[in-house]
Every structure is written in C-alpha cells, then in structure tokens.
C-alpha cells in the first residue's frame, strides 16, 4: 500500500469564507509538501458563504501551473434533492477539471435512506460529476453496496476524506464500509484532505492506515499520482488544460 497521496482532489480557498488560504498559498504549500497537483474545489453557491457562480465560470481562465504546481479547476457541489440535482449548471461543470458532489447538513434537505440512495444513483449518471464527496455521514445514510456497485459500473469515484476521520468521527464506520465495498466491486476512490487551510494539504495520515488494514488495492486509488489521475481524466474526456 502506498504511503502518500500526490494529487489533492478536494480543498478550499478563502473564496469559501470558512476557509483561510488563497489559491497561491495552497499551490505554494502543496509544492513544499511534495505534491504533484491540487484541485481547487470551493463550495458551490447554495452554501451560505460560497462564492458567486461567476467564480466557477472564471476558473477556466486560470494558468494551469501556479507557483510551480499543477492546479486543477473544480467545485464541490451541493446535493439538492432525491433526484440528484446540484447547484451549478452543466455548461459550467463541463469546463471544470474536478467536480465533487456532496451532501451538506443545513444545505441538502433531510433525505431518508431510500431518497439518498436514489439521489446518489442519479448523480453517478451525471457525466459532469467525477466524485461523490464525504458520503459516510450517518445523517445521509444510503444503500452503500448498491451505490458503490453502481459507481463501479459508471466508473465514478468515491471519496475517502481524511478530514472526516479527524472531525466527523461518527462517519468513520461508514467510510470503512464504503472502502470495503469499493474493494469488493472494483470501484475507484480518491483519498483527499478536504483542506480548509494550506497547512492541511498532503496529510492523509488518518485514512491510509485504514486502507492498508483492509488491504485496499492501490491501483483503485485514482489520485495516488498525477499520471494515474490524468489517465482517469483522459478516459472520461475531462478537460485538461
């Protein structure tokens, strides 16, 4: 099992007002930590302190190298309902490098088990969404085996979030179940920090021991290197600057 993740697929800048670093600070510290790339995935507009929709449409004008670091454009969408609708339109999502869809308490309505399952099943069919974010929270429980198996069929990614293991500890049991189901069905995962300040980047120290313990196949971790992540993007015709 690998001992480092070299592509950060989920982090927030101060454009999401409850985060604390600029894009340049994120890129600079990522370089210092020996990462190969980062994806900036600020919260989409339904969250109270999220940036304006123009923030996401303007990401396409970013230089692809900042502070000597490969920087992917992206967004973390909010799941709106049982139909799997989200809060950024497809025409903008189609131009971003990394798109995560997550359920957030206070933003996503309180969906029951069946509704949350149906929501995820719809989301993984959206060609513009790459990753299901921090889905272990018990508040949004769903049929893990059914959805993880369907994600394998659609070749979509489940996120295993280091931030969860530190700050959403009631979710840890479900995260382990998700990882075990991903191993069973051959579903790809991304291991992320969900960093809200640059100093969290590169620290997946809470997740990687769990994956090692269950003997998770490293080839299913899409963001283990820049080469493995860009290979996934090419297979899915994701725009790569």
N, C-alpha and C positions, 0 to 999 in steps of 0.2 A: 504494500500500500504506500502511495506517495505521502510525503510528509509536508508538502507545501502546495498551495494553490497559486498559480501565477497570473490568472486573469480574474480581476474583481468584476463580477457581473451585477452588483447591487450596492450602490452608495448614493448618498445625498449631499448636496451642497447647500449653502445658505440661501439659495433660491427657495428651498423648502425651509420656512422660517424657524422650524425647530431643529435645524441642523446648523453647523457652525464653521464650515470651511468653504473657500472658493474653489472653483474648478482648478485654478493654477496651484493652489495649496494641495489639493487632492493629487494632482499629477506629480508634483514635486516630491511629496512624501511617498507615493507609490514607487517612484524611481529609487528613492532612498532605501525602500524595503525590498528592492529586487524584483518587483512585479514586472510583467511583460505588457500588461494592458489593464485599463479600467473602463467600466461603463458607468456613465453618469445617469442615474435613473431617479430624477426628482419626482416627488408626488404629483399626480395629475390633479386637475382643477377642482374636483369635488371635495378634496380635503381643505379645511378652512384656511390653512396658511400656505397653500400650494401656490406656485407661480401661475401667471396668466397663460392661457393657451398659446399665446404668441411665443412664449419661452420655448415650447417644444417645436413649433414650426420653424423657429430660427436656429435650432441646433444643427440643421443641415449645412449651415454656413461655417461651422467650426473648422479649424485646421485639424487634420487627423492626428498630428503629432503636437503635443503641448508639453513644454518643459522636458523634452526628450522622452516623452511617454506616449504610447498609443492610447488614444482616448476615443471611446465609442459613444455615440449619442444614444439616448434612451429615455425611458419613462417607466414609472411604477403606477399602473392604472388602478383605479378603484372599481371593484365589482359592484354593480348597481342592483342586480335582481336575479331571480331564478332563471331568467333566460340567458344570462351571461353577458348582458350589455355592460359597457365600460364607458369611461368619461373622456376619451379622446377619439375623434373620428378616424376612420380607416385611411383617409387620404394623407393624414399626418403620420399615422403609425407606419404606413408603408415606406416612409423615408427614414425611419429610425433604425439604428443597428441592433438595439436590445430592448425588448418590450416585455415587462413583467405585469401580470395581473394578480392582485392581492385583495383579500377581504380585510377590511379595517373596521373595528368596532367604532361606532359613532358616525361612520360614513356608509358602510354597507348595511342594509337592513338586516334584522334578525331572521335569517333564513333557517328553516328546520332541516333535518337530516336529508330528507328527500329533495327539498328545494336546492340545498347546497350541492348535492350530488349532481343534479340536473344542470346547475349553473356551471360547474367545472366541466361537465361533459360537453356543454356548448362552447365554453371558452377554448378548449383544446382543439376545436374545429376551426377557430378563427385563424386564418393564415398569417395574420399580422402579430399574433401573440406568441412569444417564444417560451416563456417561463411562468409556472404557477408559483407565486411567492408565498413564503412562510405559511404554509397551509395546515400546519399542525395544531393551530389553536383550537381548543375544545369548544369554544363559543360558536365556531363554524364547522361543526363535525359533519362528515360525509362518508360515503362508502369508499374507503381507501383502496381496497383491492380492485373494485370496479373501475374507479377513475384512473388509478395508476396503470392498470392493464390497458385502458383505452388510450392513455397518453403514449404508451409504447407503440400502439398501432398507428397513432398520428405522428410519432417521433417528436413529441414535445417533452419539455424539461420540467422536472420538479426541483424546486429549490430546497436545499437543506441549509438553514440560516444560523450562523454562529451566534448572532445577536439573540436569537430565540433561546439558545442554551444558557445564556447569561441572564436574560431579562424576562423571558416568557417561559419560565420553568414548567408550568402546568402543560405546556405543549410538547415537552421532550418525549414523552411516551409515544405520542402520535407521530413525531418525527422519526423515531426508530422504526415504527410500523411502516411508514412511508418508504424508508430506506430499504427495509426488508422486502417490501412488495416490489420496489424497483429492481432489486437484485433478482427476485423471482421471475419477473416478466421482461427483464432486459430494458427497463425504462431509464432514460438518461437523467442525470441530476446535475445541478450546479451547486457548488459549495460557495457561499458568499458570507461577507461580514455584515452587510446592511449598515455600513459605517455611516454615522451622522457627524463625524469629525475625522479629519485626516489620520489621526493617530490610531484609529481602529483598523485601518487598512492592512491587509496581509495577515491578520490574526484569525485563523480558523482552528485554533488550538482546542476548542471545546467539541467541535464536530469530528475532526479527523480521527481521534481515538475511537469514537463510536463506530465509524465506518470500518476501521481496522478490526475492531472486535467482532463485527458481523461478517468479516472477510468480503467487503464490498468490492466488486471488480473495478479497478481504476480506469479501465477503458470506457466505462459508462459515465465518468466524471468529465463533462464536456469542456469545462474551463480549467482543466489541470495545466494546460499550456496555451499560448497564443495559437500555435499550429493546430491543436485539437479544436479550439473554439472556432477559428476561421474555417476549418474543414466543415464543421456543422453549419455555419452560416452559408457557405457555398452550396451545400446540399439543399438548403431551403431558400435559395435565391435572395438571401438577406442583403440589403445594400451594404457594401464595404467600401468606404472611401479610399 
